[in-house]
Amino acid sequence: MKSPGYTVEEVAAGQFVVRVGSEVAGYISEDGEHPGIWVNEDPNGRLMGRSATREQGAEFLAAWFGAKDET
């Protein structure tokens, strides 16, 4: 599945918001306990998984956001 177009903006030190259009797809932040790992959360702060890079997390959240709109 290909993720829709998205943007990533830093909202705090080490925390980023992923947007698809003007809607929030989720948040990515550096894992404080595991350096080099990124935590992926939905717009409500629910853990959606972890990723090796910020870009992988953003792509995952954008794809998840796009997939839930198709149901």
N, C-alpha and C positions, 0 to 999 in steps of 0.2 A: 504494500500500500504506500502510495506516495503522499507525503504531508502537504497540506495547502501552504501557500505563502504565509510567512510569519515574520515578526520582528522580535528582537530581544532588547530590553532596556534595563539598565541597572537601576534598582529602586533603593538599595542600601548597599553597604559594603559587603560584597560577596553574595548578594541576593539579586536575582533578575526576574523580570516578568516577561512571559511569552505571550504575544498578542497575535491573533489571527484577525486581520482587519482591525476593528476597534474593540473587539471582545477579548477578554483575558482567557487564555487557554490554560494557564497555570504558572507556577513559579519554579525556579531552579536556584538552588543554593549550594555552596560548598559544604560538604559533610565535615563537621568539626572533629569527629572521632576517627575518620578515615581520609586523610589527605589524598587528594587526587580523585576522589569520588564526588559525584554531584547528586543531590537529592532532588527528585522530581515530585511536585505536588500539584494537585488540581486547584482550581480557583478558590475552593473552600479550605485548603490546607491539608487535604487528605493525601497521604503518601501513595504515590502512583508507581514508585520504583526508584532505582538508582542508575546512574550512567557513568561511563568512563570519562566523558567530556561534556562540557556545557552544550556544545552544538548537538550532540546525540540526544541529550535531554530535551532540548528545544524542539528538535525534529519529532521525537516521540510524543511530546505533549500536543504539538500541532496536529499530528496524525490522529491521535486519540480524540482531540476536539472535533476534527473533521468527520471522523467515523461516527461519533455519537449523534452528529447532526443528520446523518444519513438514515438512522433508524426510525 
